[in-house]
Amino acid sequence: METMAAPMEVTVSQLSCSTTFSTSTMNDTTRQSSLTAVDVRFCLIGTELRHHTQLHNALQKMKMPYVFSDTGQEYNIEDDQAETVFVMAEFEGEIFDALSSNSRHILGTTAILQSAATDEHLPCVTRPLFCRHMDKLVICFTGFLDKAEIKRLVVLVHNMAGSIRKDYGPRVTHLVANSSNSEKYRVAVSLGTPIMTKEWIQATWDNRHKQECGATSEEMLKYKMLPFFGCTLGFVGFTQDDQRHMEEITQTQGGNIETIANDSCTHIVVDENTVAEQVLDYPSKIKVVKQEWFWASIQMDARADEILYTFKMPSTPASLHGTPTLMFSGSKSSRKRRLKDNIAALSSNTDHMESPNMPAQKRRSSFTESASCMSISASSILDCSQTPDSSMALAPEPCTPMEMETPKKPAVPAQPLSKRHMTAMELLQTEINYVKILGTIINVFKEPLETEQTGGPILAQEEIKTIFNRIPDIYAVHCRLRNDVQALIDDYSEEKSIGQVFLKHSADMGKAYPSFVNFFELAKQTVVQCDKQKPRFHAFLKIGQSKPECGRQSLTELLIRPVQRLPSMILLLSDLSKRTTESHPDFRYLKEGLEALKKVTEQINEDKRKTEGHTQMFDIMNEIEGVPAHLLSAHRHFITKIDVSEVGKADSFGEKGICITMFLFSDTLEICKKRVKHSNMKTSQKTFKHIELLNLSYIRRVLDIHETDECHNAFALLCKPPMDVLERTDRLYMFAVSGDENCKTEWLKILCQYMANATCKTDAENFLCKISPEDLELSKSDFDVSRKNKAVRAAKRATKKVSRTFSFNRTPRRGSIQKAVNNVTSTFSPMVSGEGMSPQQFGKMGARLAGTMTLKALSPLARRTPLTPRHLQKSLTMGPSASKKL
């Protein structure tokens, strides 16, 4: 034996100290030691632990005495006065088996290091403890048939401070499953307990030497059991694109794909909207489920219960199997009546065209009624469910707390409906349909996302707020509007005022709509982004889209309805106004209601323009290098921009001819240099570089220069001198617009308008002054200089690009030169006929052609000594001047 300091013999009494071994356990399944206050000694076994400095420091920090041993057998004895804790680098081998068979306290190095780092007592456990990666975890197993395998996993859990439960209970923190068919799996899904695979335990054990890598760390989530683990899926009734998409998701979620004819299929996913007429005859062991089961499993992040989503073929009424012989029987007049009745039935069953109070149809004759009992009636054709409970499906849905109960239908009017009355009922019907759509958005999408979901929240609260911004407020406004219009139509008379109803709710619409419409693109972008990045949200959207109330429309398609509603209401009110005489009391209110709705739309457009202006300001600032931070201001918004170049002999913001971009804001003008994009340009480099931020109040005049043959699209700015300059002479800057004359005219008009706003003047036209080029001493040479400078800069850029591509300053290597000579020789040699020439002569001719730098040397009249490869190599090495001498 030896201590850490120096090898020496140490007795038990010498190791005695006041330090005691804690009897606190890691969990409720670990047996407590019978020793409550005894001296403790640590025995570090093996050569590896003799040099484990970190372990030594940890024991010294906890004031624990320790000794070294090769096997620990000298301490593997009963001692009533001292307790020995054996520390091992690995839990395997004969030494470990011998110590564990005697129920000795065995610890791993990681357990000691973790306790020292957290200043916690070492646990007194009778089982070997290597690390605390599964501390406070209670694990239950299901789906394992191999007893040896489950025994090995249980030992690993105990070695990592975890505990085991045979039966699933509320204290179980994790379920380790090898199958998803057990009752434990179903209970764990319903309670939201994490379900892991056996690889999770093995991966945690493989990281036993890492102190920070616990079983619940982020990197261990990849061992969570996927929803379609052990499932083989087949698909029926889907389009080719939808099936390909679902097959890709199946494979990423742990499942397999097979054809429906394969016996290995465990589930057949059916699109219930397209396979209603097909007969599905599959073995009872195969579960036939709706597509909602597929998406619900992904949303729950676990396999959903098939009982809730079992697909059942709809029962077919016996009347469908009969032959409609009587449909074409009877007299000609009776067939006409039946046709008329069928058309009326089709009209009354069309949701979008139905009118709430249309007159009832006339009662059929006894012959018609008897015939309809023996044939296919119009209602049976329209009833796509064809189930005995179809009458229940057609019953009205219960109203939500926001919705008032719809009054009963009044008596059918004796006289025909007027055009005004019919237009009012059409307005009511569109309002009813719109309220249903808003209710669908809230009930199917918004509220489920806000409630607690199995597997945790699908979206963050900020994302939910961004997507459904002001939808509840819009829904509440239109519920009240619908109820008022409904009450008016139920007790309709020509003297009733519909315009007053819309005028009453226009103020609430003005509060609810602008915020939603302005940020609709952001909401749409959030939906698309979350749909791509979050599989559970993607599955949630698919489930909602498959529900009947959504009509197979996606969430983004439903969210655009509020954007479209106000324009459609304006059109309907305009139509109603046209069908109302000017002497009618409601004519004035209709006009006022129309004006109120138009003001709401104008307010929306104005707010949207301001919002887009602020958004554009952020984008502009991100594209300009060196832009002043104070350009971004709440009172400032972006107006427009223009590309110009400086001309003339006046003052200049930069070099003549450079590309300049002017960004016009509400009170200032940002002047930037526009950079030219290159293929080797860094992607992080910004498009513009800041030159000057010019306040609009500093511009005295805007000079519109007349068009001449030499002067095109030119204008000038006469500006006050900067405050920090002693010379108080005004500055003149002249520019040429990179566009047509109309572009320049529109730009100058807008600039003068905002100059007038900045200086609080009403005469914007006085800022603009027309002037001839001669008055500013502008000539063709001024424009030519700008073009010349621009061409010179372009040539310099091209030269640099060529220099980077072809490094002329480098000296070629000898091997590269010889290879080039051989390539040129082989290239030009086929041009010379080789007939009647010896191999030596042919080689000389090839060498001559290889050394020829122009086609002139190919002529027999050219008197020039051919260059050999040696001469060519020398000329390329010495440079152009030396090659001329050669």
N, C-alpha and C positions, 0 to 999 in steps of 0.2 A: 504493500500500500504506500501511497504517497499523497501528500497534500498538494495544493496548487503552488505554494511557494517553493518547497524543496522536498525531495524524497526523504521520508523518515517513517518510522513505525509510530502509529497513533493508536491509542487505546480508546475504548468506548467512553471511559470517564473523562478523557481529555476532550472528546467531542461534545460532552454534555454542556448544554447552555439553556438559557431561559426561553428560547424560541420554541413554540409549540406548533403542532400541525393542525391546521383548521379542520374542524369537523363539519363545516357547512357543505352541503351537497350542491351539485350543479343542477339537479332536477329531482322530481319526486320519485323517480324509479331507482336512483342510485342509493345503494345501501350505505348507511353511516358506519364509520369505524367505531369500535367499542372503546378505543383510546380517546380520552377527553383531554388529558394534560400530560403528555409525555414528551421527552426530548426527541428531536428528529435529526436524522442525518441523511444526506443525499449521496448516493453512490453513482458516480458517472462511469458507465461501462463502455469499454472499447477505446482504442487508440485515437479515434476521430474526436471524441469528446475531450481528450486531454488537451487538445489545441483549439478548442472552441472558445475563443476569447469572449465573444458576445454572451455565451451561456454563463461563463464565469462571472462576468460583470453583473448579470441579472441576479444570480444567486447572492452575490455580495450586496447588491442593492436591497434585497429582501432579508439580509442578515441570516442566511441559511448556511450552515457548515456543510462541507462536502468533501468527499474523498474519491479516489480513482481506483478502479479495479478492472481487470481484464475480463472476468466472467461474473463477478458478484457472488460466487458461491460461498465465500467466507462470511457474507452477510445474510445468506439465505437460511437463517436459523431463527428460532423463536427467542425473543428477548423482551422481558417484561419492563425494562427500564428505558429502552430506546426503540424507536421505529425507523426502519430503513426504507427510504424511497429510492427506487432504482430509476435511473435516467438512461434512456437508450436512443440511439440515432435512428433506428428502424425497428419496427415491430415484426420481426421475422427471424428465423433461425433457431438453432437448438437452445441457445441461452435464453431467448425470449420464451420459448415453449416451457423450459424448465422453471422459470420464474413465475410465469402465468399459471402453471399447473398448481403451484402452492399458494395462489391467491395473494401474491405480493402486490404492493403498491408500485405501479409502473407508470412513468410519465415520459412523454416525448419532449424533445427540445422545444418545439413550438409552443406547447402549453405553458412552459416556464417563461419563455420570452413574452408571451401575450399577457401573463399575469403581472410580470414586472413592468410592462409598458403601461398597464392600466391601474397599477398599485392595488391589485386585488389579491386576496388570499388564494393560495393553491388549494384546490378542492381535495377532499379526502374521499377517494373513490376506490372501491375494490376492483373495478374493471380497469384494464389498461386505458390510459387517456393520452393520446398523442397531441391533439390540438383542440381548440374550442371553436372550430368553424361551424358547428351545428348547436352551439350553446342556446338553450331555451327553445329548441325546436322539438315538436312532438310529431312523430311520423307514423303513418299507418300504411300498410301495403295491401294491394289488391291485384288480382289477375295473374299471380305467379303460381306455376304448377311445379317447378323444380324446387324441392326443399333445400337442396344444397346451395342453390343460388340465393335464395332468400336468407339463409343462415349467414352466408358470407356478407350480404348487404347489411344485415342487422349488426354484425360485429363491427363493420366499418362505421356505422352510425354511432355506436357506443364509443368507439375510439375517437370520435370527433365531438363528444359531449352531448350528443343527441339522445333522445329517449324514444321508445317504441310503444305503440298501442295496438293491441290485436283488433279491437273493435273500434269502428269510427265513432267519435264523439265530439262534443263542442270544443274540447281542449286540443284537438288535432290541428296542427298548423299547416301540414303538408301531407298530401296523399301521393304516394309513389305507386304508379299504376303500370301494368303491362298489358292492359286491355281496357276498352271503354264500354264493356257490356255489363259490368257489375253494378250492384245496387249502391255500393260505396261511391263509385264514380258519379252516379246520378245525384246522390246526396251532396257530394263535394261541389258539384256544379251549381246546385241550387243555393248552397251557402257561400259560394264564392271562394272556396278554399283552393289554393294553388295546387295544380295536378302536375307532377313531375315524372320524368322517365327514370329508369334505373341508371342511365348514364349520368344523371345529375349527382348521384352519390359517388360514383366512381370518379367523376371530374373533380369533385370537391376533395376527395381523398388524394388525388394526384397533386393537388396544390397544398398538401399538408405542411410543407416546409415554408410556405409564404404566410406571414403573419396577417396581412391585410385582406387576404382573399377568403371571404366567408361564403357560406352556402347561399346567402340571400343577396349577394352582390349583383351588380348590373350584368356582368359578363355571364353569370349563371342562368340568366333568364332564357338563354337559347336552348336550355334543356327542358323547358316546359313542354308538356305534351301538347302536340298540335291537334286541332279539332278533328281532322280526318285520319288520325293515327289508327292503323290497322283496317281501314275501310277501302274498298274498291268500288268506285262509282261508275255508273253508266248514265247516259243522258238521252232523253226522249222528248221530241217536239220542239227543240230549240233551233234557231237559225244557225247557220254555219259559223258566223262571227261570234254569236253569244256562246255557243258550245265550246269554241276554241278558247274563249276568254275564261270560261268556267273550268275547263280542263287545266289551264295554266295555273289557276288559283288552287285547284285541288292538289296539284303536285307540290306547290309551295307550302301548302298547309298539311303535308304529311300523308296524303292519300294517293291511291293508284287509280289508273284509268283502264277500263276495259269496255268492250262492246257489250250491249245488253244481252246478247246471245251467249256470252261466256258464263260458265257455271261459277266462276270465282267472284262474280259480282256480289257485293253485300248490300248495296243500295242502288236503286234506280231513281234518278231525279227527273221529275216530270213537269213540263210546263202545262199547267192545268188549263190554260187558255187556248191551247192548240190541239190537245189530244182528247178532247171531250167525245169525239166520234170514234176513237180507236179502242180496240179491245186489248187490255193488258192482261196476259195470262202468264204469270211467272210463278216459280216455286214459292212456297210459303216462307222459306228461310230468307228470301230476298225481300228487303223492305222497300216498298214503293212509296216515295214521299214527294211532296210538292217542292217546287224550287225555293219556297220560303224557308224550308228546313236548311237548305244549303247556305243561304245568306245569314240565317239566324245563328248557325254554328260558328260562322266567322265573326259575327258581331259579339257573341258570347265568349269567343276564344275557347270554345269547348264544344264537344258534340252535343247537339240539341236532342231532346227526347223525340223519337220518331212518332210516338203515339199522338203528339199534338199536331203533327204535320202529315199524317197518313193520307195518301191520295186514294179517293174512292170514286169509281165511275158513277156519273149521274144516272139515275134510273130514267128510262125512256117510257113515256106514257103509251098506253096501248093504242091511243087514237092515232099515233104517228105511224103505226104499222098498217092501219087500214088504208083502203084505196078510196080517195075522195071522189066517189062516183057522183054524189049528189051536188057537188060544187057546180057542176055544169048542167044540172037538171033543172026542170022548171021552165017557166015562160021567159020570154026575152025581157019583159019588164022586171021580173023578180031578179034576174041576173044583174040588171042595171042597178037595182036597189042594193043588192049585196055588194057590188063593186063600189057604190057610193058609201055604204057603211064601212067597208074595209078601208077605204081612203080616209074616212073620218077617224077610224080607229088608229090608223098609222099616224095621222096628224096629232091626235090626242096623246099618243105615247112618245112623241118626240120631245125630249126634255127641253131642248133649246128653243123650240117653236111653240111650246104649249102656253096657252093663256090661262091665268088662274080662274077666270070666271066665264069661260066660253059656254055658250048655250048647250044644254044636254042634247044628245042625239035622240031622234024619234024612236019609239019602241018598235022593234021588229014585229013582223007578222008571225003568226003561229007556224006557218010553213017555213019561214026563214029560220026560226028558232029550232025547229025539229031538224032541219037540214044541218044546222051548225053543230048539233049534238053528234051527228054521224060523220062529220068531216073535220078537216083541220081548220080551226077557227083562227082569225087574225091574231087574237091574243095569245094563242098557243104558239104561233110562229114567232111572235116577239118575245116570248118568255124563254130566254136562252138557258135558264137553269133547268127547266123541265123537271122540277122536284115537287113532291107533295106540299112542301112548305113555301111554295112560290108566293103565296098570298102574304106570308109573313115578311118575305123579302121586299115586297112592294109597299109595306106599311111605312108611314112617315117616321123619320128618325126623331128621337127625343131631343128637345131643345137644350142647349147649353145654358148655364146661368146667365150668360150675357144676352141671350136671345129671349125675347118676349114670346109668349104663346100666340101663334097666328090665329086671328079670329075665324069663326066659322064662315063658310061660304054663304053669301046672301042668295036670295031667290033670283032665279034667272030672269033677266029683264024681258018684258014682253016685246019691246020694239028692237029693231036691229041696232047694233053698236055703231056709234059714229067713228069717224077716222081719228078724232082726238082721243076718244075713249080707247080705241085699239092701240094707238101709239103709247098711251099712258100704261096700258097693261104690258106692252112689250118692254117698256122702261122698268116696270116692276119685276118682270121675269128675269131680265138681265141682272137686276140688283140682287134677286134671290140667288141666282147662280153664282154671282161674284162673292156673296157672303159665304156660300158653301165652300168656295175655293179657299177663302181666307181661313175658314174654320178647319179645312183639311191641312193647311200649312201649320196651324197651331197644334191641332190634335194629333196629327200623324208624325210630324217632324219636331216641332219646337218643344212641346211638353215632354215627350219621351227622352229627348236629349238632356233635359234639365233634371229628370228624375234619376234615381240611382239605378245603374245598370249592372247586370251580372258581368263581372270581370273589370269593374271600375268605370269611371267616366269615359265616354267616347270622345268628347271634345272638351276643351277648356271653356270656362265661363266667358272669357273674352271673345273667343271664336263664335260662341252661340249668340252673344250680344251683337257682334258684327253682322252675322248672317240675318238675324230676324229683327233688325233695328226698326222700331216703330210699327211692326206688323200688328201687335195687339191694339195699339191706338187706332190704327186704320180700321181694324175689325170692329172695334166698339162704335166708331162713328157710323159705319155703314149698317151695323145692326139697328141702330136708332133710325137711320134714314129709311131702311127697308120697312121697319115697323110702321113708320109714319105714312109712307106711300101705300103700304098694305091696308092700313085703316082707311085711307082716302078712297082707294079703289073699291073696298068692300061696301062702302056707303057712297058710291059715286053719283055725282050729278054734274051737269055741264057747268054749273056755277062754281064748283070747287076749284081752289087755287093750288096747282101743283108747284108752281114757281116759288110760292112762299115756303114750301117744304125744303127745297134745295137751297133757298136763300138762308134758311134757318141754320143749316148744317155747313154752310160754306166756310164759316170762320174756323170750325173744328178741322175741316179738311186742310185749310191753310196752315194749321199747326202740325198736322200729322204727316202730310205727304212730302214736304220739301226735304226733310232729313233722310227719308227712305230713298227717294228718287236720286238725290245727290250722291249717296253712297251705295247705290245699287251695284255699280261696277266693282266696288271693293267687296261687297257681299258675295257677288258672283265669283270673283277671283278667289275668295276664301273657300267657297264650296269646292271649286275645282282643285285647289291646292290640297285641301284636306282629303278630298276624294282620292288623289294620287298617292299621298304620303301615308294615309292611315287606312289600313285594310278593314278595320272594324267599322269605320264611318262609311266606307264604300259599300260594305254589306248592309249597313243600316239604310242607306239610300235605296239599294236594290229592294229591300223588304218593303219600304214605303211605296216605291214605284209600282210594286206588284199588287198593291191593295186596290180594290174596286173604286174607292172614292178618289183616287189619284188619276184614274183613267189612263194608266201606263205613262203618265207624264213625270218627268224628273223634277227635282226640287227647283232647279234653276228655271225650268219652264213655268213652274207655278209662281215663282217669285217675280217674274216679269209682268204678271197680271196687274198689280197695282200701278205699274208704270203706264200701262195701256188704258187704265180705267177712266181717268179724267178726260182724255180726248174723246173716248166713246160716249161718255155722259154728255159732253158738249154737243156732239152730233145728234144725240137723241133729243136733247132739249131744243136744239135748233129745229129739228123736224117737228116737235110738238108746237113750237112757236109758229111755224109756217101753217099749221093746221088750226091755229087759234086766231080768230078775227081781232082786229085792232080795237073793236068796241067791247071785247070780252074783258072782264075785270082781271083775269089772270094774265093778259097780254103784257102788262107792265111788269108784273112780278117775274114772268118768264125772262123778259129782257134783263131785269136786274139779276136774276139768278145766273143767266148766261155770263153777264159781265163779272159777277163774283167768281165764277169758276174760271173764267179766262184770267182774272187777276191772280188766282192761285197758281195757274200754269205759268204766268209771267213771273211770279215770285219764285217758282221752282227753277225756271230757266235762269233767272238772275243769280239765285243762290248757287246753282250748278256752275254758272260761269265764274263766279268768285271762287268757288271751291277748286275748279280746274285751274284757275289762275294761280292760287296758292300752291297747288300741287306742281304746276309747271315751274314755279319759282324754285322749289326744291330741286327739281331736275336740272334747271339751268345752272344753279349754283354748283351742283355736283359735276357739271361739265366744264366749268371755268377754273383755270388754275390761277391762284392768287387773288380771287375775288374778295372784296371787303366783306366782312361778316355782317356789317350793319345794312347791307343791301336787303337782307331778309327782315321784313317788318310786317306787322299785322295790318297797317294801313296801306301798304303798297301791294299792287298786283300787276301781273304781266299783261301787256297789251299785244305786242307783235314784234317781229324782228325783220331785218333786211340785210342782205349781203352787198357790200360796196367795196370800192378800191379808191385810194387817194390819188388825186391828180393835181396838176398845176404847180405854181411856184410859191403858193401861200404857205401858211403854217401846216405842220403835219404831226399826226400822232405817232407815225412810224415811217418806215421806208416807203417811198413812192411805189405804188403798184402792188403792195401786199394786200392780201384778202382780209377784209375787216367785216365783222358782223356786229351790227348794232341791235341791242335788245332794248326795246322801249317799254318802260314801266310807267305807272300812273304819274310819277313825279320825277323820274330820273332816266338817264340814258346810259346804259352800260356799253362801252366800246371795247371790243376784244379783237385779238388777232386770231384768225382762223388757221389752225394747223392743217397741213396737208397730210393725209393718211399715207403711210408707207407699209409695204408688206412686212418689213422688219420692225415696225413701230410697236412699242410696248403696249400691250392691251390696257395696262393701268394708266397710261398717259392720257390726259384729258384733251378734249377736242379743241378748246379755246384757251387763250392766255389773256389775262386781264391787262388792259392798257390804261383806261381812264373811266371814271365814274362821273358823269357830267349831269349836274342838276339842271332840270328844264328851265328853272328861273334864271340860269346864267346865259341862256341863248337869247340874244337880242332879236335877230332876224333869221328867217329861213329864205334863202335865195334860190328861186327856181330859174335855172339857166336855160335860155332858149335853145331849141334844137337846131343844129346846122349840120352841114355835111361833115365837118370835122369834130363837132361836139355832140355827143349822144348821151342821154340819160344822166346829165350832170346836175348837181345842186351843191349849195354851199351853206355853211352854218357860220354866222357871225356871233361870236361868243365874247362874254366879258373875260378879262384876264383873271387868273387865279389870285386869291387873296394874299398868298405868300410871295408874289412877284412884285418887285418895286415898279417895274414899267407898267403903266396903266393903259397901254394901247390895246384895243380890241383885237382878238385873234380871228383869222379867217381860215376855215378848213373847207376844202373842196373835194367832192367825191363823185364817182360815177357808179350808178346802180347796175348791178349784175342782173338785169332783167329788162322787160319791155317798158315803154313809156307809161302805160297804164299803171304798172307797178310803182313807178316813181311818183306819179300823181296821187295815188291813193296813200302812199307813205307820207308825203308832205302834208296832205290834208289831215291825217290822223295825228301827226306830230304837232301841228299847229293847234289842233283842238286841245290836246293835253298840255301844251305850253300855256294856253289861255286858262285852263283849270288850275295850273300850278301858280299862276300869277294873279288869280282871281279877276280875270278880265272876261268880258263877253264878246269882244270883237276878235275872234280867232283869225279872221281873214287878214287883219292888219299885220300879223306876224309874217305873212307870206308876201314876198316881193319878187316880181319877175325882172330879170336882168339879162343882158346880152353877154356872150362870151368875151366880146371886145372890152367891155367895161371892167372885166376881171383879168384882162390880158391873157385869156386862154387861147391857145392855138393848137393846131394838130400835133405839133412837136411835144406838147405837154402830155397828150394821150399816148404818143409814140414812146416817150421816155418811160411811162408807166408800163406799157406793154413790153418794152425792151428789158426793163429791170425784172419783170415777171418771167420773161423767157430766159434771162441769165440765171435766175435762181433755179428755174426748172432744169436748165442744163447742168448746173452744179450738182443738183440732187441726182440727176442721171449719172453723172461722172462718178460720184461717190458710190452709187449703187453698182456700177460696173466694176469699180476698183475693189469693192468688197467681194464681188463674184469672181473676178479674175485677178488674182494677186500677182500683178506684173512686177512688183518689187522683189519677189522671191527668185532665187537662182535655182534653175531646174537641176535635179540630180542626174548623174551620168546614166543610171539605169533607166530613168524616165525618158531621157533624150534618146537612148538607143531603142527603147520600146516604141517611141513616137516615130523614129526613122523607119523601123521595120513595118509599122502599121501603114505609113505613107507609101512605102515600097510595095507592099502587098496590095494597096488600093489602086495605085496607078499602073502597075505592071500589066493588068489585063487589057489596057488600052493599046498596047503595042503588040503587034502580031508576032508570034514566036515561031513562025514557020521559017525553016531554013537557017535557024540560028542555033549555035551550040549552047550548052548550059552556061558556059563562062560568059559568052557574049550577051546572053539573055539577062544574066545577073548584073552585068555592067550597065545595060540599058535600064534595068529597074532601078539601080543606084542613081543613075543620071536623072531619071524621072522623079525619084524620091527627093533629090536635092533641088528640084526646080520649084521656085516660089511663085511663078506666074505661068500662065498658059503660053506666053511668048517663047519660053524656053523649049516648048515642044516643037517649035518650027525648025526645020532643017536649015533655014537661012540664018538662024540666030547663032552668032559666033561667040560662044561662051564656053569656058571650061566647066564641065559638069562637076558639081560638088559631091564629093564622096561622103559617106557617113562621118568620117573623121573630121572633114572640113566643116560639115554642118554642125557637129558637136562643138567645135572650136568657136564657130561664129555665134552660136547661141549663148555660149559661156562668156565670151568677151563683150557682147553687146552689139547694137546696130552699127556703130562706127567701125568696129573691127570687121564685121561681116561685109561692109562695103569694100574694104581693102582686099578681102579674100575674093 
